Amino acid sequence: MWESYIKGFKAYLQLERSMSDNTVEAYLHDVAMLRDHVQDAYHGVGVERLELEHIQSLLILINELELSASTQGRVLSGVKSFFRYLLLEEVIKKDPTELLEAPKLKRKLPHVLSLADIDRLFAAIDHSTPEGQRNHAMLETMYSCGLRVSELIGLRLSNLYLDVGFVKVLGKGNKERLVPIGETAIKYIKLYKDYVRTQMPVIKKGSEDILFLNRRGAGLTRVMVFLILQDLGLKIGLQQNIHPHTLRHSFATHLVEGGADLRAVQEMMGHKSITTTEIYTHLDRGYLRQTLEKYHPRFR
């Protein structure tokens, strides 16, 4: 089973995480190292049965090999990503690496789209097709609410409270939260729901309450949302690689730039810690500096 999980992990890194070929190969090497270690030291314990002690024994081994701190950190990062993937795919119910701490490295700031790019992205959607109308409703919802892609594809009709401007989403750790939704997103959801979704010839069993469906009447996958966004990005000539989290980062950044309270942004994003949300204040400071450089006569 290791090989099928590793193959799926590779697709996840390439399509959903948009990682470079070098990083993907490094992460696959890290997981292969874990696989070989488990097969040698634990008589091939299955992926589903791995626990914290198995991961810790690998870390002890690579420390004894005197690998650099950055390499050890990278190996841990690769292994942790693998288990996050397995958790997303519901192969495991608990992440055995949850309590392992990676070395504190400088955090990369996420890519965000400008308001003009957001407008261009949505304007590029082909509204002449049912899929295009669905895509507009879906992406407006994602940007309006700052949703994770898993939260977007899991949205249910029964959790829409459009009359009062809220949606209920299921976030990390199966935690529910109510998120405000804007009028534009509400408009496109209603158009899709009333004029596209109701015309579907068949809705698969188990998907009756799912809001966004594919043409076969089943829920969308994370990869499908990624490909929809990637195609739109190419269509408008975006230089950066766009993925679902780009809209989420843009949502938060535009709120902070507009002066939103950080605690309110934390609540809407579903962040467990305010520290995670604070990354957007760094983006905001960069935006402020750019504004001064552009407009202040004595700042240049």
N, C-alpha and C positions, 0 to 999 in steps of 0.2 A: 504493500500500500504506500510505502514511502515515495516511490517514483511518481505515482499519480498525484499525490499531494504536492510534491516538488514542482511538477509540471504546472499544476494549477497556481501555485505560488508565483512561478515565473510570469504567467499571464497577468496575474494581479499586480505585480511590480511594474510591468511594462505598460499596461493599459490604464490601471486605476491610480497608481502612484506616480506614473510618468517619470520613472527613474532612468538614468542614463544606462547604456549597455554595460559600462564598466561596473557601476554600482550593482546592477542586477546580477552580473557574474560573480561579484564579490559576495553578495548575499546568498546566492546558490551554493557557493563554495563553503560558506559558514554552515549552512544547513546540512550539506553533505558531510562536513566534519562532525556535526552532531550525530547524524545517522551512523557513520562509521564507528564513532565512540560508543554509542548505545549498543550497536551490534557486537562490538568487541567486549565491552565491560559488563553488559547486562543481558547477554544472550538474545539480543534482538527484540527487546521490549517494544510493543507496538506504539505508534505515534499517539494513539488515544489514551494510552496508559502512562505516558511520561509525567514525571512529577518534578518538583523543585530540586530534589537531591540529584536527579540525573543531569540537570542543567548545571548545577553547582560543580559536579565532578568534572564536567567539560571545562569550566572556567579555571578550576584548579590545575587541570592538565595544561592548558595553554599558558597559564602563568608560569608553570614549571619549565615550559619551553622558552621562557624569557622573551616572549613577543612584546613589542612596544605597547605602552599604555593605550595609544590611539588604535592600534590593531586589535587589542583585546576589547576595546570599546566598540569597534566596528563589528567584531564577531558577535558580541552581545546584542548589538542593534539588529543584526541580521536574524539572529535566533528569535529575538522578541517580535520582530516583524512577522516571522513565520507563524508564531503562535497567535498573533493578532489575526492573521489571515484564517487560521484554522478555527478561531472563535467566530469570525464573521460567517464562515461557511458551516458553522454548527457541527464541525467534526468533534470539537471538544466543548465541554460546558464551563470549564474553568482554565484560565491561563496560568500555567505553572511558573512563568517568568514574572508574574505580577509584582512580586516582592523584591525582585532583583533591580538594583539601581545602576544605571549607566553612568559613566564618568560625566561630570558637568562640562559640557562643551558649549561654545558660543552658539546661540540659537540663530538659525537662518530666518530672515524675515520672509514671509510668504509673498508670492506674486499677487498683485491685485489689478483689476481693470479700472480704468477711469470711467466717469459717468458717461462720457462720449462713447467709449468703447462698448459699454453696456447697451446704450441706445442702438449702436450700429449692429451689435450682435442680435438683438431682438428684431430689428428691422430686416435682417437677412433671412428670417424664418419664412418658409413658403407656406402661406396660409390657404393655398388652393387645395391642400390635401388634408385628410383627417389627422394624419400623423403630425403635420405642421401645426395644426390648431392645438393638438395635445401638447406638442413640444413647447409652444408659447406659454400655455397655461402652466406647464411643469416648471419651466425656467423662471417665469415671473414669480411663482410660488417659492422657489428655491432662493431667489435673490431677495424677495420681500421679507422672508422669514429667517434667512440665514441657516437653512437646514443642511444637515449632513446628507449625503446621497442615500444612505440607508434609511434615514428618516423620511426622505422624499418618496422613495419607492414603496415605503410602508404606510403612507398616508391612507386613511380610510374615510369612506363617505360618512360613516357614523361619527367621525371625530371632527367634522367640519361644522363650525358654528359661525357661518358667514354672516348671519343676520346681526351678530354682535361683533364681528371682525376678529375672530380668533380661530385657531386650529389647535388640536391636541396632537402632539407628536410623541413617539416612543423613542427616547434617546439611549445613550450608552447605559449599560447596566439595567436595561428595561425600566428606566425612570421616565415617567410621563411628565410633560410640561405643557402649559398653554402658551402659545406664541401669537402675538398680534399679526394680522395679515392686512396688507394695504388694499385700497380700492381697486387698483389696476389688476392685481393678482386675482382678486375676487371676481372681477368682470370676466377675465379669461377662463377662470375655473368654471363659472356658470355657463359660458358659451360652450366649453368642451363637454361639460357634464350633461347639458340639456340638448345639444344638437349633434354631438359626435358619439359620446359614450352610449347614449340611448339607441343609436342606430347600429350598434355592433351585432352581427348575426349570432354570435355565441360568446358567452362568458364562461370560462372554465370553472369547474367546481373548486371552491376554496378562494376564488378571486372576486366573488360577488361584491364584497365590500371594499375592495382595493380601488382607489381613485384612478390612478393612471395605469392603463392597460396597453399591451402591444396589440398588433393586428389579429393575433390568434386568441385574444380574450384572456390572456394571462398577465400577471404583474411584470413590470420591467425589471431588468437586471441592472446592477451597478455598472457593468461594462457597457450596456446599451446607452445609458445616460452619458457616459464618458465619450462614446463615439459620436453621439448627437452634438455634444459641445465641441468636440474636436473638429467635426465637419464644418460647423458654423464659424469657428475660429479661422480655419483655412479659407473659407468663403470670403471673409472680410479682410483677409491678409494680416492677421495678428502675428507679430513676430514671436511672442512667447507661446509656450505650450499651455493650452488651457485645459482644465479638468474641473470636475464638479466642485472641488474644494475652493477653486478660484472664486466662484460666485459667493461662497460662504465668507471667504476672507474679504471680498469686496464689500459685502454687506456690513461687516463689522468695522472695516476701515472708514467707510463713508459715514457711518454713524458717529464714530469718534471724531472724524474731521468736522462734522457738523456740531460737535459740542455735547454729544450724548453722555449721560452719566455711565461710568464704567461698570457699576453694579447692575444697571439695567441691561447693558450689553451682555454681561456675564449671564444673567438670567435668561435672556433670549437665546443665547448661544448654547445654553445647557452646559457651561463649563463648571467643573467641580471646584476649581480653584480660581481665584481672581488673578493669580499669577499668569495663567494661560491667557487671560483676556488682556493683560497688560502689554502683551507684545504689540497690540494695535496702537498703543500710545507711542511706541518707537516709530511706527510707520507715520503717525500723525506728526511727529517732530520733523521727520524728513520732508513731509508735505509742507509744513510751515516754513522750513528753510528755503525750499524751492520757491514758495510764494514770495518770500522776502527778496530772494535773489532776482526774481523776475520783475517785481514791481517797485521795490524800494530804490529810490535814486542814489542813495549813498551806501547801499549794502554791497554793491558789485565790487 
